[in-house]
Structure formats: C-alpha cells, structure tokens
Amino acid sequence: MLVLARKVGERLKIGDNIELVVVEIKGDTVRLGLSAPRGVAIYRQEIYEAIQSENQAASTLPHDLDSTKKLTLPLKFAPSSTIKYTKGPARDGQLSGKEAADKNQGGISNEN
C-alpha cells in the first residue's frame, strides 16, 4: 500500500481520469473530494461490503427450491395452434382478421 501525506487543498492523481483532493481535516477525520468519470463506481468501504453481501445472498438458491425441478409458468397467450383468424375472407368457423381484431384486440383467442 502506498502511504502519502497531504495537506488541505493538495491533490492526488490516479491514472489520467481520477483526482483526489484533501478538503478538510478535523481531529481524526479527513474529508476527501473525488473527481472521476461517471462510469467509475466510488463507494465507502462499508457500503461496498454491504452491496457485495447482498449480491452474494441474491445469487444463491433458497434451500426449499429444488433446482432440478422444472418450473412451469402459465401461458399468457394461447399456443399458435389455437389462434383462429385468417388473412382475407373468413372460412366456416373462422373470423377474418378485422373481425378477430374487433372481437378481441388482435384475433388471439384462448378459447378452444
């Protein structure tokens, strides 16, 4: 670790894009100012550790969830084999595109 002594108002450069300035010293507290590009994340150590802990907890599966079970989700739309609309003139039992759109906003039907 590099250890440097700086007085109030003195600056440090880190690479070409990051600048650190000593803003104030009161007792055992030092206030620092940081200037860095928007894409550079700057955190206090305790905040960084809390974020890492939360990310680690979120990335693990709960104990009661078996990862080998396949999740089944309800279908929002009917499978394509049950869509009942046609392009052009309607045939028996089918709706034309316009009729289907008028009936259910787009012609997709969940009815069998």
C-alpha positions in Angstrom: 0.0 0.0 0.0 1.3 3.4 -0.9 1.0 5.9 2.0 1.2 9.6 1.3 1.0 12.7 3.4 -1.2 15.6 2.0 -2.3 18.9 3.4 -5.7 20.6 2.9 -6.1 21.6 -0.7 -3.4 19.2 -2.0 -4.4 16.7 -4.7 -3.5 13.2 -5.9 -4.0 11.9 -9.4 -4.9 8.3 -10.0 -4.4 7.5 -13.7 -5.5 10.1 -16.1 -9.1 10.4 -15.1 -9.3 10.3 -11.3 -8.4 13.1 -8.9 -8.4 13.1 -5.1 -8.3 16.3 -3.0 -8.0 16.8 0.7 -10.9 19.1 1.5 -10.8 19.3 5.3 -9.0 17.8 8.4 -10.8 18.0 11.8 -9.3 15.9 14.5 -9.0 12.4 13.3 -11.5 12.9 10.4 -10.3 13.7 6.9 -12.8 14.9 4.2 -11.8 13.9 0.7 -13.1 15.1 -2.6 -13.1 12.7 -5.6 -13.4 13.6 -9.2 -13.8 10.6 -11.6 -15.7 9.8 -14.8 -19.4 8.7 -14.4 -18.6 5.1 -15.3 -16.2 4.7 -12.3 -18.0 3.5 -9.2 -16.9 5.0 -5.9 -18.1 3.6 -2.6 -17.2 3.9 1.0 -15.7 0.5 2.2 -18.7 -0.4 4.4 -21.2 0.3 1.6 -19.2 -1.7 -0.9 -19.1 -4.7 1.5 -22.9 -4.4 2.1 -23.5 -4.4 -1.7 -21.2 -7.5 -2.1 -23.0 -9.3 0.7 -26.5 -8.5 -0.8 -25.3 -9.7 -4.3 -24.0 -12.9 -2.9 -27.2 -13.6 -1.0 -29.3 -12.9 -4.1 -27.2 -15.2 -6.2 -27.8 -18.3 -4.1 -30.9 -20.5 -4.4 -33.2 -20.8 -1.3 -32.9 -24.1 0.5 -36.5 -25.1 -0.2 -36.2 -24.6 -4.0 -35.0 -27.8 -5.8 -33.0 -26.6 -8.8 -33.7 -29.9 -10.6 -37.4 -29.3 -10.7 -38.7 -27.7 -13.9 -40.6 -24.5 -13.3 -44.0 -24.4 -15.1 -45.4 -21.0 -15.9 -49.0 -20.3 -17.1 -49.2 -19.3 -20.8 -50.1 -15.7 -21.3 -51.2 -16.4 -24.8 -52.7 -19.5 -26.4 -50.3 -21.7 -28.4 -50.2 -20.8 -32.0 -52.3 -23.9 -33.0 -55.4 -22.3 -31.3 -55.2 -18.9 -32.9 -58.3 -18.5 -35.0 -58.0 -15.8 -37.5 -57.4 -15.6 -41.2 -56.0 -13.2 -43.7 -58.6 -12.4 -46.3 -62.1 -13.7 -46.5 -63.3 -15.8 -43.5 -63.9 -19.5 -43.8 -66.5 -21.5 -41.9 -66.0 -21.2 -38.2 -63.2 -18.6 -38.5 -63.1 -14.9 -38.3 -61.4 -12.6 -40.7 -58.5 -10.5 -39.4 -60.7 -7.4 -39.0 -63.5 -9.4 -37.2 -61.0 -11.1 -34.9 -59.4 -7.7 -34.1 -62.8 -6.3 -33.3 -63.7 -9.2 -31.1 -60.5 -9.5 -29.0 -57.9 -6.9 -30.0 -55.7 -8.9 -32.3 -57.5 -12.1 -33.0 -55.8 -14.2 -30.5 -58.3 -16.4 -28.7 -57.7 -18.7 -25.7 -61.0 -20.5 -26.4 -60.8 -24.0 -27.9 
